[in-house]
Amino acid sequence: MDDIERALSTSQAFDGLLELELIEVTPELVRGRITVRRELCQPFGVLHGGVYAAVAESLASRGTMAGVVRQGAYALGLSNNTSFLRPVSEGTVEALARPRHRGRSTWVWDVECSDGEERLCAVSRVTIAVRSQPQP
């Protein structure tokens, strides 16, 4: 696996715990999906809000990486504002991320999460910092 594949992989670290499935990753659009599991839910049986925030940041980071990694840069979450609109307790959640701003040092993304019936469940605005990779 080369550096670009590794940067875009979800099997690494936290995304692997979520079992986040990437469906599409480009600098213009990122789509992903998770399956609601008991261990991702809060005590009342609905998907934990932190899962929505984590998925949103992961998608925004992956989309930014897809746009900057070949120029020797990498992406780091800078800000994440997630609003929860509808509880989900089973099935899948699909997330769609689109960039609103693609700058030299920051990218801003809007992310929508929907349930299996395509009802909007959460929305996020995520800012990603773009930084140069350190030279060895």
Secondary structure as UniProt FT lines:
FT   HELIX           3..8
FT   HELIX           13..18
FT   STRAND          21..25
FT   STRAND          30..35
FT   HELIX           38..40
FT   TURN            43..44
FT   HELIX           49..68
FT   HELIX           69..71
FT   STRAND          73..84
FT   STRAND          92..102
FT   STRAND          106..115
FT   TURN            116..117
FT   STRAND          120..132
//
